[in-house]
């Protein structure tokens, strides 16, 4: 099976990428960036499930949600991590 990839970027008037859609054969990833170009949200989907990754102002992981056969939500704040499962 051939491999392929397509990428779509949304640019600001000053040439910054603020939104990026990356479509590959097995997955799609949407990345949203702040005015400084740092990624703060990723949304991904594949045949096996999906995920949401919002990041804080230092781009450290705040919440990581995965939905697939073994779904979970991981919440991190400071040095503390809590994982929730159904």
Residue pairs with C-beta under 8 A, 6 or more apart in sequence:
1 25
3 24
3 25
4 24
4 25
5 22
5 23
5 24
5 25
6 22
6 23
7 20
7 21
7 22
7 23
8 20
8 21
8 23
9 17
9 19
9 20
9 21
10 17
10 18
10 19
10 20
11 17
11 18
12 18
16 33
16 35
16 37
17 33
17 37
18 32
18 33
18 35
19 30
19 31
19 32
19 33
20 30
20 31
20 33
21 28
21 29
21 30
22 28
22 29
22 30
22 31
26 46
26 47
27 44
27 45
27 46
28 44
28 45
28 46
29 42
29 43
29 44
30 41
30 42
30 43
30 44
31 39
31 41
31 42
32 39
32 40
32 41
32 42
33 39
33 40
34 40
38 55
38 59
39 55
39 59
40 54
40 55
40 56
40 59
41 52
41 53
41 54
41 55
42 51
42 52
42 53
42 55
43 50
43 51
43 52
43 53
44 50
44 51
44 52
44 53
45 51
48 68
48 69
49 66
49 67
49 68
49 69
49 71
50 66
50 67
50 68
51 64
51 65
51 66
51 67
52 63
52 64
52 65
53 61
53 63
53 64
53 65
54 62
54 63
55 61
55 62
56 62
60 76
61 74
61 76
62 75
62 76
62 77
63 73
63 74
63 75
63 76
64 73
64 74
64 76
65 72
65 73
65 74
66 72
66 73
70 85
71 85
71 86
72 83
72 84
72 85
73 83
73 84
74 81
74 82
74 83
74 84
75 81
75 82
75 83
75 84
76 82
